[in-house]
Amino acid sequence: MKLRTTTLLVSLTAATLTPLALPATASAAPATYADDFDGDGHRDYAAPLSVTDTKGGAVRVTYGTPAGPGTRTQVVSQRSPGVPGADETDDMWGGGTRVAADFDRDGYGDLVVAAVDEKAGRNKRQGAVTILWGSKNGLSGGTALPNKNPEAHGAFGSDLATGDFNGDGKPDLAAVNDGAAYVYFGPLTRSGARGPVKRLDRDGAAFDAVSLVAGKVTKDRATDLVVVGPVVRPGVRAVDAWFVRGGRTLRPGKVLRVDRSGTQAGDGVIADFDKDGYGDLALGTPEDDRRKGAVTVWRGGATGPGSAARLTQATTGMAGTPEEDDQFGASLSAGDTDRDGYADLAIGVPGEAVGREEYAGGLHVLRGGPRGLRGTGSRWFARDTRGVPGAPGIDDSWGRTVRLRDTDGDGHADLHVSGAADSLRLRGSASGVTTAGVTRWQDGGEAVEGVLQ
């Protein structure tokens, strides 16, 4: 599970900072939700804060209720008790990808944050990764993940992913560091990372790992990993997705070229869109074809991914047409919006012009079904959609972040979407996403940025 974030400007006073509690007594069973940091049975929300009384950044956790985000919050930074490292200018602590898992299996979800600009000695931008531990009172203290390749500009933690990659029942953590992926096998505890570490690198392929997507592609018990990044060599500028099958031994597998013209990938997610029991990879490439954008769906199977299909705004049944700078696929999220058992896919198009307003933005929701994702029956949402608050505005980039997640416990994934000025939640229902009963937060996107996949 994971969430890519944009820089947020949120004013915060020192009085807002909530002291961290001491660790609580472990409960008997692992957490039901990986992001339930206080173990009350409700999912919580962790979002970065770039403007606080700290130098290097902070994370604010909004604790959940049966109806979604509540009013209780907690701010954590490197100034907080028990959190390793020093609060230094421009560390970007907590400002990148954040992922959650109950690493110590005590019934409380734990949060992993990175500081990609952290300096270590003379190494600028070496980066750092910290696990913040859950407790009955919320996040409490932290443990630094050891850097197995400390290099200047390595940006350790520039992407993160969690899963049980070796199938032993213990959560593991994958992290990007200096163009390679490293898998830290559990147990991961307050005393440190005690398991082995595996480096994944396509030597000789001119490939740099940039992003990670974790999920069940095959039907075995282990989580699989897809490593995504650019291939740049004379005459080639492309983006590859590299499948690594989980298991007692990680097995590098197929490579799929998802973009033959750009070098940037957007979000990726693994979900079962056709309900055949195998997870399918959906990966956005917003730079594709002069930034018109595309989404590649790599279908899962018994031994890994197989055939692939490409979706664009030219796909039959989808609203709109591909235009330069639309950035179709910049953000993706999967969830079952109508509770029919098939995962649906939300696709952000933040560069879409709406009327005369350039970069106003919008998004598509594609419904899963027996034949997988199709344009037919998809729905388009923008600021001019009936029931959506606000009006299309230039540079609003509505849809820059989209997340599908059941936040009220009714079994339907709700659609969370951010623009430049606010965040909205559109509820899921038996007929899919609806604009009835929209919730609006005027927070510059924090409500959506706090929603983990």
Secondary structure by P-SEA (a helix, b strand, c coil): cbbbbcbbbbbbccccbbbbbccccccccccccccccccccbbbbbbbbccccccccbbbbbbbccccccccccccccccccccccccccccccccbbbbcccccccbbbbbbbccccccccccccbbbbbbbbccccccbbbbcccccccccccccccccccccccccbbbbbbbcccbbbbbccccccccccbbbbbbbbccccbbbccccccccccccbbbbbbbbccccccccbbbbbbbbbccbbbbbbbbbccccccccccccccccccccbbbbbbbbccccccccbbbbbbbccccccbbbbbccccccccccccccccccccccccccccccbbbbbbbbcccccccccccccbbbbbbcccccccccbbbbccccccccccccccccccccccccccccccbbbbbbbcccbbbbbbbccccccccbbbbbcccccccccccc
